């Protein structure tokens, strides 16, 4: 291999690594003083839920949920904290991915609301020309119960792994 080709290849690899590091830093460093939205709004509830998940305060995260699913007898069954937690429990051998959530469009109709959340996850290990950031959209459904908004969809938290 010619020395000029080798230098171009090394230079390209260095640029690729720098791009991946820059993206990882953007996703993992968040502003410390981001303003919390009011807790009496659907957006505020989703924001606080996501912040609790990021802080790994799963008990607090669960407090923003009101999940029901059909039981064995077909009647609605309230999903307990342990049932919810075991569905996304992280394997001890894997590290959490770097992720960032951005609130998108929200719609409120009476006591029902939908909040779109844009999830960006950093996936290291791809080639120098692959995009290490996966972007996806997740909808959170909420309902107003006793004057408070609660999340009624089952957030899978797939972006943690």
N, C-alpha and C positions, 0 to 999 in steps of 0.2 A: 504494500500500500504506500502510495506517495505520502511524503510528510505533509504536504498541503491538504490532502484529503483527511489525513489523521487529525490535523489541527482543526479543520472544519467540523469533524465529527465530535471532537472533544468540546469545542465551543458550543455546538448545538446541544450537547448533553448538559453542559453547565447552564445554559439558558433555560432548558426544560426543568432542571432541578430548581432554579431560582423562581420560576413561575409557580411550581407546585408549592414551594415554601411560602411564597407571597399569598397564594390563595388560602393555605392553611392558617396563616396568621390573620387574615381578614375574617375567616369564619370563627376562629377561636377567641379573638380579642374583641370584646363587645364593650360599648360605652358603659361606664359604671353608673352614670347618673341618668339612665333612660327613665323617662317619666312613666309611672304606672297609670293606666287608664282607670277610670272609676269602676269599682267593683260591682256597681249596680247596672252595668251595661254588658251585653254579650261579649263585646270585644275585650273588656276588662277581665271577665271571667276566663276567657280563653288565654289571654296574656298571662294571667296569674297561674293558671294550670300549667302552661308551658314553662314558666319560670320555676315553679315547684319541681317539675320533672328535671329541668336542667340542674337545679340545686340538689337533686336526688332526695327530695322531701316528698316521698310517695304518699304518706298519710295526708299531707296537705293537698297534694294533687287529687287524691281520691275525694276529698271534701267538696270539690267542684263538680263531681260526677253524680248522676242519678241514673244508673243503668238498670234496665230490666231486660230479661230474655225469657223465652218460654221454659217453664220448668218441666219435670218429667210427666206431670199430670196435665200439661198444656196451659196451666194458669201462669200468669206473669210471676217471675221470680226476681227479686232484687239481687243484683250481683254484689257479693260481699267484697270487702277490701282484699281478703286473701285470694279469692277467686280472680279478681282483677289483676292483682300483683303477680300471681303465678303465670298468667298468660304472657307476660313480657319479661319474666325474670331472666337476667343476663347470665350466661354461662360464665363460670369463674375463669375460664381460660381465654376469654376474649376481652379486649378493651373497648370502651365506648368510642364511637365515632365522633368526630367534631361535627356539629350541626348548628344551624341557625334557622330560626323561624321568623317569618315576617307576616303580619296580619294583612290580609287582602280585603276584598269586598265583603261587606256584611249586609244582610237583608233581614229586616224585622217586619213581621206581619202579626199583629196582635201579641199573643204570648208565645209565639214561635219565632226562632231566629236561626240564621245560618251564617257562619263566619268561615271565610276561606282563609287557609293558612298555607303559605309558601314555605316549604321545607327544603333547605339546601344542605346536603351532606357532603363531607369531604371524604373521598375514597382514594387513599394513596396506593401506590404500587402499579398504576397504569403506565403505559409507555409515555415517552416524552411528548407525543403529539395527541394523547388522549386527554379529554377534559376530566380532571379529577373531581369535579363538582357535579353531583346529581341534583337536579331540581325537580320537585314534584309538588302537586297541589292536593291538599287534604281539606275536606269539609267537616266542620264541627256543627252539629245540630244542637240547639239549646231550647229549653222551654222555661217559662217563668212560673215558678211554684212558690206560693206564699211570699210573693214580693221579691224573690231572688232568682237570678238566672242560674241554671244548672245545665251541664253538658249531658246530652242524652245519647249520643253516638258512642260506640265503643272505640276509643282511640287506641289503636294497636301499638303505637310507639315503635314501629318497625325501624325508624331512622336512628335509633340508639345503637343498632348492631351493625 
